[in-house]
């Protein structure tokens, strides 16, 4: 069960997905948005992710202490920040090898 703070982050991430790609949860959304948090503004489909978007993602993530991922079995799923960072870093290493 997700906390109200995690649900708020999930809704905001989904809203950004809708603005960028007209999809409730675009594939790799969690990675693309976190990369924007780490690296700065960028184009995301039809959306320009701005500093304001990034600040809101950081604020919401801090409030719930983690990040939201999409899992084929459980769909939107909360991960504590340490688990998310391990997953993100493993994905970055995998992507850089291809």
C-alpha positions as CSV (number, residue, x, y, z in Angstrom):
1,X,0.0,0.0,0.0
2,X,1.3,3.4,-1.0
3,X,1.5,6.4,1.4
4,X,-0.5,9.5,0.4
5,X,2.9,11.2,-0.3
6,X,4.0,8.4,-2.6
7,X,0.7,8.6,-4.4
8,X,1.1,12.3,-5.0
9,X,4.5,11.6,-6.6
10,X,3.0,8.8,-8.7
11,X,0.3,11.1,-9.9
12,X,2.7,13.9,-10.8
13,X,5.0,11.4,-12.7
14,X,2.0,10.1,-14.6
15,X,0.9,13.7,-15.4
16,X,4.3,14.4,-16.9
17,X,4.0,11.1,-18.9
18,X,0.6,12.2,-20.2
19,X,2.0,15.7,-21.2
20,X,5.0,14.2,-22.9
21,X,3.5,11.2,-24.7
22,X,-0.2,11.0,-24.0
23,X,0.4,7.8,-22.0
24,X,-0.4,7.3,-18.4
25,X,3.0,5.7,-17.7
26,X,5.4,5.7,-20.6
27,X,7.9,2.9,-20.7
28,X,11.1,3.9,-18.7
29,X,9.3,7.0,-17.3
30,X,10.9,6.4,-13.9
31,X,14.4,6.4,-15.4
32,X,13.8,9.3,-17.8
33,X,12.5,11.5,-15.0
34,X,15.2,10.6,-12.6
35,X,17.8,11.3,-15.3
36,X,16.3,14.8,-15.6
37,X,16.5,15.2,-11.8
38,X,20.2,14.2,-11.9
39,X,21.2,16.0,-15.2
40,X,18.8,18.9,-15.7
41,X,16.0,20.1,-18.1
42,X,15.4,18.3,-21.3
43,X,12.8,17.5,-24.0
44,X,10.5,14.6,-23.1
45,X,8.3,13.9,-26.1
46,X,6.0,16.9,-26.4
47,X,7.0,18.2,-23.0
48,X,9.9,20.4,-22.0
49,X,10.9,19.2,-18.6
50,X,11.8,22.5,-16.8
51,X,13.6,23.3,-13.5
52,X,10.1,23.8,-12.0
53,X,9.2,20.2,-13.0
54,X,12.5,18.9,-11.5
55,X,12.0,20.9,-8.3
56,X,8.6,19.4,-7.8
57,X,9.8,15.9,-8.5
58,X,12.6,16.4,-5.9
59,X,10.2,17.8,-3.4
60,X,7.7,15.0,-3.8
61,X,10.4,12.4,-3.7
62,X,11.8,13.8,-0.5
63,X,8.4,13.9,1.1
64,X,7.8,10.2,0.5
65,X,11.5,9.1,0.8
66,X,11.7,7.3,-2.5
67,X,10.6,6.9,-6.1
68,X,7.9,5.2,-8.1
69,X,8.6,2.5,-10.6
70,X,6.3,0.5,-12.9
71,X,6.4,-3.2,-12.4
72,X,4.5,-5.5,-14.8
73,X,3.0,-7.5,-11.9
74,X,2.2,-4.7,-9.4
75,X,2.1,-1.7,-11.7
76,X,3.1,1.5,-10.0
77,X,5.2,0.6,-7.0
78,X,7.0,2.6,-4.4
79,X,10.7,2.0,-3.8
80,X,12.7,3.5,-0.9
81,X,15.4,5.8,-2.2
82,X,18.3,3.5,-1.5
83,X,16.7,0.7,-3.5
84,X,15.7,3.1,-6.3
85,X,19.3,4.4,-6.6
86,X,20.7,0.9,-6.8
87,X,18.2,0.0,-9.5
88,X,18.9,3.3,-11.4
89,X,22.6,2.8,-11.2
90,X,22.4,-0.8,-12.4
91,X,20.2,0.3,-15.3
92,X,22.7,3.0,-16.2
93,X,25.6,0.5,-16.3
94,X,23.6,-1.9,-18.4
95,X,22.6,0.9,-20.9
96,X,26.2,2.2,-21.1
97,X,27.4,-1.3,-22.1
98,X,25.1,-1.5,-25.1
